[in-house]
Amino acid sequence: MIHLLNRKFFHRNLYFILKLNPHSSTSSATSLSSSRNALNKCSDGFSFFNSSMGVHQIFPFFDVSKTPNNFIRNSSFIRSYCSREWTGDIDYLDESGSVIYSGKGVRSVEPGLDDHVMVGGLRKPIMNASAVAKIVEVVKRWKWGPELETQLDKIQFMPNMTHITQAMKVVKESDASLSLFRWAKRQSWYVPSDECYEILFDGLNQSRDFDAIQSLFDELVQESSGNGASLFSAYNRVIQYLAKAEKLEVAFCCFKKAQDYSCKIDTQSYNDLMMLFLNKSLPYKAFEIYESMQAAGCLLDGSTYELIIPSLAKSGRLDAAFKLFQEMKERKFKPGFSIFASLVDSMGKAGRLDTSMKIYMEMLGSGHRPSATMFVSLIDSYAKAGKLDTALQLWEEMKKAGFRPNFGLYTMIIESHAKSGKLETATSIFKEMEKAGFLPTPSTYSCLLEMHAASGQVDSAMKLYNSMINAGLRPGLSTYTALLTLLANKKLVDVAAKILLEMKSMGYSIDVSASDVLMVYVKDGSVDLALRWLSFMGSSGIRTNNFIVRQLFESCMKNGLYESAKPLLENYVNAAAKVDLVLYTSILAYLVRCQEEQDERHLMAILGATKHKAHAFLCGLFTGPEQRKQPVLSFVREFFQGIDYELEEGAARYFVNVLLNYLVLMGQINRARCVWKVAYENKLFPKAIVFDQHIAWSLDVRNLSVGAALIAVVHTLHRFRKRMLYYGVIPRRIKLVTGPTLKIVVAQMLSSVESPFEVSKVVLRATGDSVMEWFKKPIVQQFLLNEIPSRADILMHKLNILFPSSAPEIRSMAPPKPLIAGKGI
């Protein structure tokens, strides 16, 4: 028996005697600290903790340094934990040596297998707090690795998952907790724990180790599928963490895996995933999540409604958004301001203004106050839809609500009213904008100026222009164009010239704008102003295009300004522009109608300035055969062979009509007949003469000028005479189709030689036999051979009276004046 003396326990001095069991083996040394830890609770209330922690931690009032030597040297007291029992009796004495209590000491148990300790003959369970504290101590000391697992294997009790979970909550270090968890998974007592996984995922999320989260999630999936364990919270925790960390692909992959294993996804996970896809500008993927949520029978909560309705509205799925909006109200959820704002904005932009206004009024009824953004959206929608009265009403409500219109809203409302023609309202708001301290943009100025210009308000347009210049703003090209067009229409040449030069100083190219102004004068028929403007352009070094010069030239010709027309034509030709056959013919047509000798000289000079080959042909046509060195017919054929009929067939036909007019007026009948013959040979008038065997012969002159029609009738009747007299072919009837305009002219010409042709509405007709008899008369023979009798100088009359136009296609349909006999030329 060993006596321990002079040891003080709390407020009393106790002494104890250890008696060794003679049947137990004591050969191996035991530690003093282990013996101290073996003491348990005494009957009078003194505590001796049954933990395997260190001596000074569990029993701090037991001083090893002051124990008797024989106590320390006794090897049977100092031992390590093993499976052998320690059955020694312990006597607790007071200072006088009296025994207070006697009993068996604490006996060891199997480490890692037993979940209790033996106190005497009693089995005492290990306290959870003590077990957790021991596990925490080991984990914090060894952190991770094989040494940690070795120390955990030596724990003198069998832990459970509650101990592991609580220890992980205390440790809080993700690496250490993960090491403890992996050790626990290899134990036989391990049971999958949702809470345990949640703690691990929380720690890894705090350390932002998402690769570890993904790896642990894979283990979770395998464990859940293998054991059939329900780890609902852990699944959702991973999805939420990855979604909030914007790990889009990983989060969606985990979501799909959870669905594959029929895991129930909670509303928060759906919300987080939808928010992630919406933030990544993938609304249709978010709607796929929403459809999965509906298919799973998961009801939307208020936050989900607040999330999905604005997204559906902004993506254009207005019907679906409005349906959810109605469903939300049916389920007694109160829509938030964001839902109202998104629906009002989206419905308005989609043109569904009635629905937008209905939702807006419903929002007011629910107590929400419209924001400035909502006012702007509504005003913009109604303004773009052309409902300016409603837009203006909302504008006033916005100001009454205390919101100050911004720069963009001022600009939009001004431009919309200006473009719709409500210039007074636009001008009023424009002045209000200036008073509010906003500087209008060039586009606002331009819009107002252009609309005032379009309405013909010169003073207002010029005032806006000067205000714009004084504000240091640079007008745009469209603004200058509108202003110049207005000034041109108002015939303010000097002001337009000033604006054009200012436009040039601003760095714009003014050639096109100046030409546009010139074209305005030309189209308006203001030839004097056009010539004045052209003179200004020349003095300022501004060039114009040949098309406008030609248009102005034609206007001068039309108004009889031949002196002004010639310089224009010369500039046109010198600018490498080519005078075509149509232009030359139109000048020749003016010469045909000319009655003043001075004008004739100007027109002949203009014809010469064209430098067209047709003019050389015309001059050669009036010269003698000695100068031409060839007969007239050959000369005419040579000219017409040089015409490209594929490109100039219409122009050549027009030239023949006008030329025959001129030749008839000049008394050049023989030359005129040569021109007609060659023109017919070249098929310029392919349907003019028709031979219908013995039934009917006809001549159609409806598409010819007066001179051409007269020459065609004479020449064709001469051909008919040769056929009938020389070949003996007599048709039943002969027709001259003249139309209402040429009927009287042709009829009067033929009546002078007593023709048998009868005049109807548009045709002169006669039988073949009567014409045959008529052809036998000498006077007819002379007439058809171009020997015009002196008593009937019809062809020598001033036929220009009968020429209402040089172009047959636009010839007046007014009946011609009756022929008056005149002198032969």
C-alpha positions in Angstrom: 0.0 0.0 0.0 1.3 3.5 -1.0 0.3 6.5 1.2 0.2 9.9 -0.4 0.5 12.6 2.3 0.3 16.4 2.5 -1.9 16.7 -0.6 -4.5 19.3 -0.6 -7.7 18.9 -2.6 -9.9 22.0 -2.9 -10.9 23.1 0.6 -10.0 19.8 2.3 -6.8 17.7 2.5 -7.4 14.1 1.2 -4.9 11.2 1.2 -5.4 8.1 -0.8 -3.7 4.6 -0.7 -3.3 2.5 -3.8 -3.5 -1.2 -3.4 -2.3 -3.2 -6.4 -4.0 -6.3 -7.6 -1.5 -9.2 -7.2 -3.1 -11.0 -10.2 -2.5 -8.3 -12.7 0.7 -7.9 -14.7 2.8 -4.8 -13.7 5.9 -5.4 -15.8 5.3 -2.5 -18.2 5.8 1.1 -17.0 2.8 3.4 -16.9 2.7 7.2 -17.0 1.8 9.3 -14.0 -0.3 11.4 -16.1 -2.4 8.4 -17.3 -3.1 7.4 -13.7 -4.3 10.9 -12.9 -6.6 10.8 -15.9 -8.1 7.5 -14.7 -9.7 9.1 -11.7 -13.3 9.7 -12.0 -16.0 11.2 -9.9 -15.8 10.7 -6.1 -18.9 10.1 -4.0 -18.6 13.4 -2.1 -18.6 15.6 -5.2 -14.9 15.9 -6.2 -14.4 15.7 -10.0 -11.8 13.7 -11.7 -12.4 13.9 -15.5 -12.4 10.7 -17.4 -10.7 12.2 -20.5 -7.5 11.1 -22.1 -6.3 14.7 -22.2 -3.1 15.8 -20.5 -2.7 15.9 -16.7 -2.4 19.6 -16.2 -5.3 20.2 -18.6 -7.8 17.9 -16.9 -6.4 17.8 -13.3 -4.5 21.0 -12.8 -4.4 20.9 -9.0 -2.4 17.6 -9.0 1.2 18.6 -8.9 3.5 15.9 -10.3 6.6 17.5 -9.0 5.5 17.2 -5.4 4.5 13.5 -5.4 6.5 11.1 -3.3 9.4 9.3 -5.0 8.0 5.9 -4.1 4.8 6.9 -5.9 6.6 7.8 -9.1 9.0 4.9 -8.9 6.2 2.3 -8.5 5.9 1.0 -12.1 2.7 -0.8 -11.4 1.0 2.7 -11.1 2.5 4.2 -14.2 1.0 2.4 -17.3 -0.3 3.0 -20.8 -3.8 2.4 -21.9 -4.4 -1.1 -23.0 -7.0 -3.8 -22.8 -5.9 -5.0 -19.4 -7.9 -4.0 -16.4 -6.5 -2.0 -13.5 -8.4 -3.3 -10.5 -6.3 -1.7 -7.7 -8.3 -0.3 -4.7 -8.0 3.4 -3.8 -8.5 4.7 -0.3 -9.2 8.4 0.2 -7.9 9.7 3.6 -8.2 12.9 5.4 -5.4 14.7 7.3 -5.7 12.5 10.4 -5.5 9.4 8.2 -9.1 8.4 8.5 -10.5 6.7 5.4 -13.1 8.7 3.7 -13.8 6.4 0.7 -12.5 3.2 -0.8 -13.2 1.8 -4.2 -11.8 0.3 -7.4 -10.0 2.7 -9.8 -10.8 3.5 -13.5 -10.1 0.6 -15.8 -9.0 0.9 -19.3 -11.1 0.0 -22.4 -10.3 -0.9 -26.0 -9.3 2.3 -27.9 -11.5 3.3 -30.8 -14.0 0.4 -30.2 -15.6 1.2 -26.9 -17.9 4.2 -26.3 -17.6 4.2 -22.5 -15.2 3.9 -19.6 -15.3 1.7 -16.5 -15.6 3.4 -13.2 -15.2 0.7 -10.7 -17.9 -1.8 -11.7 -19.9 0.9 -13.5 -20.0 1.6 -17.3 -19.9 5.3 -17.7 -20.7 6.9 -21.2 -18.2 9.4 -22.6 -19.5 12.9 -22.5 -20.1 14.4 -26.0 -18.4 17.6 -25.0 -15.3 15.8 -23.9 -15.2 13.6 -27.1 -15.6 16.7 -29.3 -13.0 18.6 -27.3 -10.5 15.7 -27.7 -11.2 15.5 -31.5 -10.8 19.2 -31.9 -7.5 19.1 -29.9 -6.1 16.4 -32.2 -7.2 18.1 -35.4 -5.9 21.5 -34.4 -2.6 20.1 -33.5 -1.9 17.8 -36.4 -4.0 19.6 -39.1 -3.8 17.0 -41.8 -1.8 14.1 -43.2 -1.0 10.6 -42.0 0.0 11.8 -38.5 -3.4 13.2 -38.0 -5.1 10.0 -39.0 -2.7 8.0 -36.7 -3.6 10.2 -33.7 -7.3 10.0 -34.5 -7.0 6.2 -34.6 -5.6 6.3 -31.0 -8.5 8.1 -29.5 -9.7 6.1 -26.5 -13.3 6.0 -27.5 -15.4 5.3 -30.5 -16.7 8.6 -32.1 -19.9 9.0 -34.0 -21.0 11.4 -36.8 -22.4 13.8 -34.2 -18.9 14.2 -32.7 -17.4 14.7 -36.2 -20.0 17.3 -37.1 -19.6 19.2 -33.9 -15.8 19.1 -34.2 -15.9 20.4 -37.7 -18.1 23.3 -36.5 -15.4 24.1 -33.9 -12.4 23.7 -36.2 -13.7 25.9 -39.0 -10.6 25.4 -41.1 -11.6 24.0 -44.4 -8.5 21.8 -45.0 -8.5 20.4 -41.4 -12.2 19.8 -41.5 -11.9 18.0 -44.9 -9.1 15.8 -43.5 -11.2 14.9 -40.5 -14.2 14.1 -42.8 -12.2 11.9 -45.1 -10.8 10.0 -42.0 -14.4 9.5 -40.8 -15.6 8.2 -44.2 -13.2 5.3 -43.8 -14.6 4.2 -40.4 -17.1 1.5 -40.0 -19.4 3.8 -38.0 -19.6 6.5 -40.8 -23.1 7.5 -41.9 -23.7 10.1 -44.6 -24.6 13.4 -43.1 -26.3 16.3 -44.8 -25.2 18.7 -42.1 -21.6 17.5 -42.3 -21.5 18.2 -46.1 -23.1 21.6 -45.5 -20.3 22.5 -43.0 -17.7 21.5 -45.5 -19.3 23.4 -48.4 -19.6 26.5 -46.1 -15.9 26.4 -45.3 -14.8 25.8 -48.9 -17.1 28.7 -50.1 -15.6 31.0 -47.5 -12.1 30.2 -48.8 -13.4 30.5 -52.4 -12.0 27.1 -53.3 -14.6 26.2 -55.9 -12.5 23.4 -57.4 -12.7 21.6 -54.1 -16.4 22.3 -53.9 -16.8 20.6 -57.3 -14.7 17.7 -56.3 -16.6 17.2 -53.0 -19.8 17.5 -54.9 -18.8 14.6 -57.1 -18.2 12.5 -54.0 -21.6 13.6 -52.7 -23.2 12.4 -55.9 -21.5 9.1 -55.7 -22.3 8.6 -52.1 -25.9 9.7 -52.5 -26.4 7.3 -55.5 -24.7 4.4 -53.7 -26.4 4.6 -50.3 -29.7 6.2 -51.3 -29.0 8.8 -48.7 -31.0 12.1 -48.9 -28.7 15.0 -49.0 -31.2 17.6 -50.1 -29.6 20.6 -48.3 -26.1 19.8 -49.5 -27.1 19.6 -53.1 -28.9 23.0 -53.0 -26.1 24.6 -51.0 -23.6 23.7 -53.7 -25.8 25.0 -56.5 -26.4 28.3 -54.6 -22.7 28.9 -53.9 -21.6 28.2 -57.4 -24.4 30.4 -58.9 -23.6 33.3 -56.6 -19.9 32.9 -57.5 -21.0 33.2 -61.2 -19.6 29.8 -62.1 -22.2 29.4 -64.8 -21.2 26.1 -66.4 -20.3 24.3 -63.2 -23.5 25.5 -61.4 -25.6 24.3 -64.3 -23.8 21.0 -64.5 -24.4 20.4 -60.7 -28.0 21.4 -61.2 -28.4 18.8 -64.0 -26.7 16.1 -61.9 -29.1 16.9 -59.0 -32.0 16.5 -61.4 -30.7 13.3 -62.8 -30.6 11.8 -59.2 -34.1 13.1 -58.5 -32.9 15.5 -55.9 -35.4 18.1 -54.9 -34.3 21.6 -55.8 -35.5 24.3 -53.6 -36.8 27.7 -54.7 -33.7 29.6 -53.6 -31.5 27.4 -55.9 -33.9 28.1 -58.8 -33.8 31.8 -58.1 -30.0 31.9 -57.9 -29.6 29.9 -61.1 -32.1 32.2 -63.0 -30.4 35.3 -61.7 -27.0 33.9 -62.9 -28.3 33.3 -66.4 -30.0 36.6 -66.5 -26.9 38.5 -65.4 -25.0 36.7 -68.1 -27.4 37.9 -70.8 -28.9 34.4 -71.3 -32.6 35.0 -70.6 -33.7 32.0 -72.6 -31.6 29.7 -70.4 -33.1 31.3 -67.4 -36.6 30.6 -68.8 -35.5 26.9 -69.3 -34.7 26.8 -65.6 -38.1 28.4 -64.9 -39.8 25.7 -67.0 -37.9 23.0 -65.1 -39.2 24.6 -61.9 -42.8 24.5 -63.1 -42.4 20.9 -64.3 -41.0 19.9 -60.8 -44.2 21.3 -59.3 -42.3 23.9 -57.3 -44.4 26.9 -56.6 -43.0 30.3 -57.2 -42.6 32.5 -54.2 -42.7 36.3 -54.1 -39.0 36.7 -54.8 -39.2 34.5 -57.9 -42.0 36.5 -59.2 -40.1 39.7 -58.7 -37.2 38.1 -60.6 -38.8 36.3 -63.5 -41.5 38.8 -64.5 -39.2 41.7 -65.3 -36.9 39.3 -67.2 -39.7 38.0 -69.3 -40.9 41.5 -70.0 -37.5 42.8 -71.0 -36.9 39.8 -73.3 -40.1 40.5 -75.2 -42.2 37.6 -73.8 -44.9 40.0 -72.8 -47.8 37.5 -72.8 -45.9 35.1 -70.4 -44.9 38.0 -68.2 -48.5 39.4 -68.0 -49.8 35.9 -67.3 -47.5 35.5 -64.3 -48.4 39.0 -63.2 -52.1 38.0 -63.1 -51.2 34.7 -61.4 -49.1 36.5 -58.8 -52.1 38.7 -57.8 -54.4 35.7 -57.7 -52.0 34.1 -55.2 -52.3 37.2 -53.0 -48.7 38.3 -53.7 -48.4 42.0 -53.9 -46.3 43.0 -57.0 -43.4 45.2 -56.3 -42.4 48.4 -58.1 -39.9 46.7 -60.3 -42.6 44.5 -61.8 -44.9 47.4 -62.5 -42.0 49.4 -64.0 -40.8 46.6 -66.3 -44.3 45.8 -67.5 -45.2 49.5 -68.2 -41.9 50.0 -70.0 -42.0 46.8 -72.1 -45.7 47.1 -73.0 -45.2 50.7 -74.0 -42.1 50.0 -76.2 -44.0 47.1 -77.8 -46.8 49.5 -78.8 -49.4 48.0 -76.4 -50.2 51.4 -75.0 -53.6 50.5 -73.6 -52.2 47.7 -71.5 -49.3 49.8 -70.4 -51.6 52.6 -69.3 -53.8 50.1 -67.5 -50.9 48.7 -65.5 -49.7 52.2 -64.8 -53.1 53.2 -63.3 -53.1 49.9 -61.3 -49.7 50.8 -59.9 -51.0 54.2 -58.8 -53.9 52.5 -57.2 -51.6 50.1 -55.2 -49.8 53.1 -53.7 -46.6 53.1 -55.7 -45.2 56.4 -56.9 -44.0 56.6 -60.5 -40.3 57.1 -61.0 -38.7 59.6 -63.4 -37.6 56.6 -65.5 -41.2 55.4 -65.8 -42.4 58.8 -66.8 -39.7 59.0 -69.5 -40.6 55.6 -70.8 -44.3 56.4 -71.0 -43.8 59.7 -72.7 -41.4 58.2 -75.1 -43.8 55.4 -76.1 -46.7 57.7 -76.6 -44.7 60.2 -78.5 -43.3 57.6 -80.9 -46.8 56.3 -81.4 -47.9 59.7 -82.5 -50.2 60.2 -79.5 -48.8 63.5 -78.6 -51.7 64.7 -76.5 -51.3 61.9 -74.0 -47.6 62.3 -74.1 -48.0 66.0 -73.2 -50.4 65.1 -70.4 -47.9 62.7 -68.9 -45.2 65.5 -69.4 -47.3 67.8 -67.2 -48.0 65.0 -64.6 -44.2 64.4 -64.4 -43.5 68.1 -63.6 -46.3 68.2 -61.0 -44.8 65.1 -59.4 -41.7 67.1 -58.8 -39.5 65.5 -61.4 -37.5 67.8 -63.7 -37.4 66.7 -67.3 -33.9 65.8 -68.4 -32.0 66.8 -71.5 -33.0 63.7 -73.5 -36.7 64.0 -72.7 -36.8 67.7 -73.7 -35.1 66.8 -77.0 -37.5 63.9 -77.7 -40.7 65.8 -76.9 -39.6 68.8 -79.0 -38.5 66.8 -82.0 -41.7 64.6 -81.9 -43.9 67.7 -81.9 -41.9 69.4 -84.6 -41.9 66.4 -86.9 -45.7 66.1 -86.5 -46.1 69.7 -87.6 -47.1 71.1 -84.1 -44.5 73.8 -84.4 -46.1 76.1 -81.8 -46.0 73.5 -79.1 -42.5 72.5 -80.1 -41.3 76.1 -80.0 -42.8 76.6 -76.6 -41.1 73.6 -75.1 -37.9 74.6 -76.8 -38.0 78.0 -75.1 -38.8 76.2 -71.8 -35.7 74.0 -72.4 -33.5 77.0 -72.8 -34.9 78.6 -69.6 -34.2 75.4 -67.7 -30.5 75.8 -68.6 -30.2 73.1 -71.2 -28.3 73.8 -74.4 -30.2 72.3 -77.3 -28.3 69.8 -79.4 -27.7 70.4 -83.1 -30.2 67.8 -83.9 -32.9 69.7 -81.9 -32.1 72.9 -83.7 -32.0 71.1 -87.0 -35.3 69.4 -86.5 -37.1 72.7 -85.6 -35.3 74.6 -88.4 -36.1 72.0 -91.0 -39.8 71.8 -90.0 -40.1 75.6 -90.1 -38.4 75.5 -93.5 -40.7 72.8 -94.7 -43.7 74.9 -93.6 -42.3 78.0 -95.4 -41.7 80.1 -92.3 -38.6 82.0 -93.4 -38.3 84.3 -90.4 -38.6 81.6 -87.8 -36.1 79.4 -89.7 -33.6 82.2 -90.0 -34.0 83.1 -86.3 -33.3 79.5 -85.3 -30.3 79.4 -87.6 -28.8 82.6 -86.1 -29.5 81.3 -82.6 -27.7 78.1 -83.5 -24.7 79.9 -84.9 -24.5 82.2 -81.9 -24.6 79.2 -79.5 -21.4 78.0 -81.2 -23.1 74.9 -82.8 -22.3 73.7 -86.2 -25.4 73.1 -88.4 -25.6 69.8 -90.2 -25.7 69.3 -93.9 -29.4 68.5 -93.9 -30.0 71.8 -92.0 -28.2 73.8 -94.6 -30.0 72.0 -97.4 -33.4 72.6 -95.9 -32.6 76.3 -95.3 -31.2 76.8 -98.8 -34.2 75.1 -100.3 -36.5 77.4 -98.4 -34.7 80.5 -99.5 -34.6 79.3 -103.1 -38.4 78.6 -103.0 -38.9 82.1 -101.6 -36.6 83.5 -104.3 -34.2 85.1 -101.8 -31.1 84.8 -103.9 -28.9 87.1 -101.9 -29.7 85.5 -98.6 -29.2 82.0 -100.1 -25.8 83.1 -101.4 -24.8 84.4 -97.9 -25.9 81.1 -96.3 -24.0 79.1 -98.9 -20.8 80.9 -98.3 -21.2 80.4 -94.5 -21.7 76.7 -95.2 -18.5 76.7 -97.1 -16.7 78.4 -94.2 -17.9 75.5 -92.0 -16.0 73.1 -94.1 -18.8 71.6 -96.2 -18.6 71.0 -99.9 -21.1 73.3 -101.5 -21.1 72.3 -105.1 -24.0 69.9 -104.7 -26.0 72.3 -102.5 -25.5 75.2 -105.0 -26.6 73.0 -107.8 -29.7 72.0 -105.9 -30.6 75.6 -105.5 -30.1 76.2 -109.2 -32.3 73.2 -110.0 -35.1 74.7 -107.8 -35.0 77.9 -109.9 -34.9 75.8 -113.2 -37.9 73.7 -112.2 -39.8 76.7 -111.0 -39.3 78.3 -114.4 -37.5 81.3 -112.8 -34.9 81.5 -115.6 -33.7 85.0 -114.7 -33.0 83.9 -111.1 -31.4 80.7 -112.3 -29.0 82.7 -114.6 -28.3 85.1 -111.7 -27.5 82.2 -109.4 -25.3 80.5 -112.0 -23.4 83.7 -112.4 -22.9 83.8 -108.6 -21.7 80.2 -108.7 -19.2 81.0 -111.5 -17.8 84.1 -109.6 -17.4 82.0 -106.4 -15.6 79.1 -108.2 -18.5 76.7 -107.6 -19.0 74.1 -110.3 -22.3 72.6 -111.3 -23.1 69.4 -113.3 -23.9 69.2 -117.0 -27.3 67.9 -116.4 -28.4 71.1 -114.7 -26.7 73.2 -117.3 -28.7 71.4 -120.0 -31.9 71.8 -118.0 -31.2 75.5 -117.7 -30.3 75.7 -121.4 -33.6 74.1 -122.4 -35.4 76.5 -120.1 -33.8 79.5 -121.8 -34.7 78.0 -125.2 -38.3 77.5 -124.1 -38.5 81.2 -122.9 -36.9 82.5 -126.0 -33.7 83.7 -124.2 -31.5 82.6 -127.1 -28.7 85.0 -126.3 -28.3 83.5 -122.8 -28.8 80.0 -124.1 -25.7 80.1 -126.4 -23.1 80.6 -123.6 -24.7 77.8 -121.6 -24.5 75.4 -124.6 -20.9 76.4 -125.2 -20.0 75.7 -121.5 -21.9 72.4 -121.9 -19.8 71.4 -124.9 -16.5 72.7 -123.5 -17.2 70.6 -120.3 -16.8 67.5 -122.5 -20.5 66.9 -122.6 -21.8 65.5 -125.8 -24.8 67.0 -127.6 -27.0 64.1 -128.6 -29.4 64.0 -131.6 -32.4 64.7 -129.4 -31.0 68.0 -128.1 -29.9 69.0 -131.6 -33.4 68.2 -132.9 -35.1 70.2 -130.2 -33.0 73.3 -131.2 -34.0 72.7 -134.9 -37.6 72.5 -133.8 -37.3 76.0 -132.3 -35.9 77.2 -135.7 -38.9 75.7 -137.5 -41.3 77.7 -135.3 -39.2 80.8 -135.4 -40.7 83.9 -137.1 -38.2 86.6 -136.3 -35.1 86.9 -138.5 -32.9 87.9 -135.5 -34.0 84.9 -133.6 -33.3 82.7 -136.6 -29.7 84.0 -136.7 -29.3 83.2 -132.9 -30.7 79.7 -133.5 -28.5 79.0 -136.4 -25.5 80.1 -134.2 -26.7 77.8 -131.5 -27.1 74.9 -133.9 -23.5 75.5 -135.0 -22.3 75.6 -131.4 -23.6 72.1 -130.9 -20.8 70.6 -133.1 -23.1 67.7 -133.9 -22.8 65.8 -137.1 -26.4 66.4 -137.9 -25.6 70.1 -138.3 -23.0 69.3 -140.9 -25.6 67.1 -142.7 -28.2 69.9 -142.6 -25.7 72.4 -144.1 -24.6 70.0 -146.7 -28.2 69.2 -147.6 -28.7 72.9 -148.7 -25.5 73.0 -150.8 -25.3 72.2 -154.5 -24.1 68.9 -155.9 -20.8 70.5 -156.9 -19.9 71.2 -153.3 -21.4 67.9 -152.0 -19.7 66.0 -154.8 -22.6 63.5 -154.7 -26.3 63.4 -155.3 -28.8 64.3 -152.6 -30.1 60.8 -152.2 -26.6 59.3 -151.8 -25.7 62.1 -149.3 -28.8 61.4 -147.2 -28.2 57.6 -147.3 -24.7 58.1 -146.1 -25.8 60.2 -143.1 -28.5 57.8 -142.0 -26.1 54.8 -142.3 -24.0 56.4 -139.6 -26.8 56.3 -137.0 -26.8 53.5 -134.4 -30.5 52.5 -134.6 -30.3 50.2 -131.6 -29.5 53.2 -129.4 -30.9 56.2 -131.4 -33.9 54.8 -133.2 -36.4 57.1 -131.4 -34.1 60.1 -131.7 -33.7 59.4 -135.4 -37.5 59.2 -135.9 -37.8 62.5 -134.0 -35.1 64.1 -136.2 -36.8 63.0 -139.4 -40.1 64.5 -138.4 -38.6 67.9 -137.5 -36.3 67.9 -140.5 -39.1 67.3 -142.9 -41.0 70.1 -141.3 -38.1 72.4 -141.9 -37.5 71.3 -145.4 -41.2 71.7 -146.4 -41.2 75.2 -144.9 -38.0 76.0 -146.8 -39.6 74.7 -150.0 -37.1 71.9 -150.4 -39.6 69.3 -151.4 -37.3 67.1 -153.5 -34.8 67.0 -150.6 -37.6 66.2 -148.2 -38.8 63.3 -150.4 -35.2 61.9 -150.4 -35.2 62.1 -146.6 -38.5 60.3 -146.3 -37.5 57.6 -148.8 -34.2 56.9 -146.9 -36.1 56.9 -143.5 -38.6 54.4 -144.9 -35.8 52.3 -146.3 -34.2 52.2 -142.8 -37.5 51.1 -141.3 -37.9 54.1 -139.1 -41.6 53.9 -140.0 -42.1 50.2 -140.7 -45.9 50.2 -140.4 -46.6 53.4 -142.4 -47.3 51.7 -145.8 -49.3 48.5 -146.0 -50.0 46.5 -149.2 -52.8 44.0 -148.7 -52.6 42.4 -152.2 -55.6 43.3 -154.3 -57.9 44.2 -151.3 -56.6 47.5 -149.8 -53.5 49.7 -149.8 -53.0 52.1 -146.9 -50.8 54.8 -145.6 -50.7 55.7 -141.9 -49.4 59.1 -141.1 -50.8 59.5 -137.6 -47.3 59.4 -135.9 -45.8 62.0 -138.3 -45.4 65.7 -138.1 -47.3 67.9 -140.6 -44.4 68.3 -143.0 -43.6 64.6 -142.8 -47.2 63.7 -143.3 -47.5 65.8 -146.5 -44.3 64.4 -147.9 -45.3 60.9 -147.0 -48.7 61.3 -148.8 -47.2 62.7 -151.9 -44.4 60.1 -152.1 -46.6 57.2 -151.3 -49.3 58.1 -153.8 -46.5 58.3 -156.4 -45.5 54.7 -155.6 -49.2 53.6 -155.7 -49.5 55.3 -159.2 -46.4 53.4 -160.5 -47.8 50.1 -159.3 -51.2 50.6 -160.7 -50.2 52.1 -164.1 -47.1 50.0 -164.9 -48.1 46.7 -163.3 -51.9 46.9 -163.8 -52.6 46.0 -160.1 -55.6 47.8 -158.9 -56.8 47.3 -155.2 -60.4 47.5 -154.2 -59.7 50.6 -152.1 -57.0 52.9 -150.9 -56.9 54.5 -147.4 -54.9 57.4 -145.9 -55.1 57.1 -142.1 -54.5 60.6 -140.9 -56.0 60.9 -137.5 -58.1 64.0 -136.5 -55.1 66.4 -136.5 -53.8 65.9 -139.9 -57.0 65.0 -141.6 -57.9 68.6 -142.7 -54.3 69.4 -143.9 -54.0 66.3 -146.1 -57.6 66.7 -147.3 -57.0 70.3 -148.4 -53.8 69.5 -150.2 -55.5 66.7 -152.2 -58.6 68.7 -152.9 -56.4 71.2 -154.8 -55.9 68.5 -157.4 -59.4 67.2 -157.4 -58.7 63.9 -155.6 -61.4 61.3 -155.3 -60.7 60.7 -151.6 -63.6 61.0 -149.3 -63.0 62.4 -145.8 -64.3 60.5 -142.7 -63.5 60.9 -139.1 -59.8 59.8 -139.2 -59.4 58.3 -142.6 -59.4 59.5 -146.2 -60.6 56.7 -148.5 -61.3 56.0 -152.1 -61.9 53.1 -154.4 -59.1 51.7 -156.5 -60.8 52.4 -159.8 -61.5 56.0 -159.0 -57.9 56.6 -157.9 -56.7 54.9 -161.1 -58.7 57.4 -163.2 -57.4 60.2 -161.0 -53.8 59.2 -161.6 -54.3 59.5 -165.3 -54.8 63.3 -165.1 -51.7 65.4 -166.1 -52.1 67.7 -163.2 -51.9 64.8 -160.8 -48.8 63.5 -162.6 -47.1 66.9 -162.2 -48.2 67.1 -158.5 -46.8 63.7 -157.7 -43.6 64.5 -159.5 -43.2 67.5 -157.3 -44.2 70.0 -159.9 -46.5 72.1 -157.8 -49.0 74.1 -159.8 -48.8 77.8 -159.3 -52.5 78.1 -158.6 -52.3 75.7 -155.6 -49.2 76.5 -153.6 -50.4 74.7 -150.5 -47.0 73.4 -149.6 -45.5 76.8 -149.8 -47.8 78.2 -147.1 -46.4 79.1 -143.7 -47.0 75.6 -142.3 -45.4 76.6 -139.0 -48.9 77.7 -138.0 -49.9 74.1 -138.2 -46.9 72.9 -136.1 -48.1 73.1 -132.5 -45.0 71.1 -131.4 -41.8 69.8 -132.9 -42.3 66.4 -131.2 -45.2 64.4 -132.7 -45.8 62.5 -129.5 -46.7 65.6 -127.6 -48.5 67.4 -130.5 -51.5 69.4 -129.6 -54.9 67.8 -130.5 -56.4 71.2 -131.3 -57.8 71.4 -134.8 -55.5 73.3 -137.2 -56.3 76.7 -138.6 -57.6 76.7 -142.2 -55.0 77.1 -145.0 -54.7 80.5 -146.6 -53.4 80.8 -150.1 -50.1 82.5 -150.3 -47.3 83.1 -152.6 -44.8 80.4 -153.7 -41.3 80.4 -152.5 
